[in-house]
């Protein structure tokens, strides 16, 4: 198959195409199991394969894809024909940044392939979690696990040959209860990614049992708690909500195609402009953020992107100053041309597609916040006069250009005079993105830093769902409005 793909690539290159790539998925499969109140509500499996072709001709893209690879010539010709038509209508000529020719393989680290684990063992795991969740105060309980396995082979006209074998595991548990006013509340647990692996072995039964006990206890505390007060306080974000804060107000606004306006019709744009790089104070000096696709235990690490660029640890915000973006080969060239200066030296290796039938676009890798030197959670609490600790994503609303936000969390703990005083329900906080990050006054040390996975990041039109991660510490922000 690879030999045939190379033959077709050479044929189109001889016909005048300036760049061609082929992304062949010999196999992509997923497996989902969900147990609801002790009943196995869903057990599903899907499997697909196919080929996607991109052709660049006269500075315009053409694309075609099919699960039927019996007539490769026709599939390549369709992509070339689409590029010819697009070349008559292109508004900004497509150019690709230089890259090294790569011939390599990538395997996501794991010790046990989840697809080798029997259905009986998976169901047994769910049953044990469900039994632990079945306690007083819990009216709904959900245990779920999703597994993904895919093989991707990328070839291009520049000589790139890459094979990627990806395995992912996404488990979670959740409990729900009803308070005296008839309002439903929930508490969930998603395990953090520890160590250097991401296979079946990451499902630690004891970790789930311990945290099942905790989330049931916290749910019952929320059910009898007073409402969150409406006032200004310092907010201390635990990783269970700090990941979403990072995702929505650092990750998405720093995708370069968004900055250039290509997502406006669907997912929104960004308040960041090309003039901001190198001088915008995005946050306080305690904020350093990076797109790091090299950490081993996260779905945001994939070896090489769909442009054939190696995964990188790319600095986005350096001690509060905006210095980088989430980029691919095409958008960095357009950004530099529009800005009339060299903002980007090349792609940061973040161009990815959700499957063979979608074109690659700039996607978050692992958008991380560097740990700080303000100690553990207890240390941050002791240095807080009036605050609230928040955890768990419940709902969110974000401005179309990510310029402001409003988040609701599953649980809050009030802090007064350096001590945790009581639990509150319906805890919310809101702010303007730049003002919020410039109020960052404490960042937890490395012991508070964990990797939180995201399995459902949507972007693009048609929509593409992607998996990634966030490495985040405990963070404290001052003078934030809560309870509204």
Protein Blocks (a to p, Z undefined) as FASTA:
>chain_A
ZZmmmmmmmmmmmnopabdcddddfbacddddddeehiafbccddddddddddddeehia
cddddfblkbmmlmmmmmmmmmmmmmmmcfbdcddddddddddddddddfbdfklpcfkl
mmmmmmmmmmmmmcghiabdcddddddddddddddfkopacdddddddddddddddddfk
opacddddddddehjbdbfklmcfklmmmmmmmmmmmmmmmmmmccdddddddddddfkl
mmmmmmmmmmmmmpmklmnopmmmmnopcfbdfklgopacfbafklccdddfkbfkbckb
ghiackopacddddfbgghiafbdcddfklmmmmmmmnopafbfbdehiaccfbfkbccd
dddfbdcddddfebpfklmmmmpfbdcddehjfbdcddfklpaccdddfbdcddeehiaf
bdcehiacdddfklmmmmpcbdcdfklpccdddfbbcedjddddddddddddddddehia
ehZZ
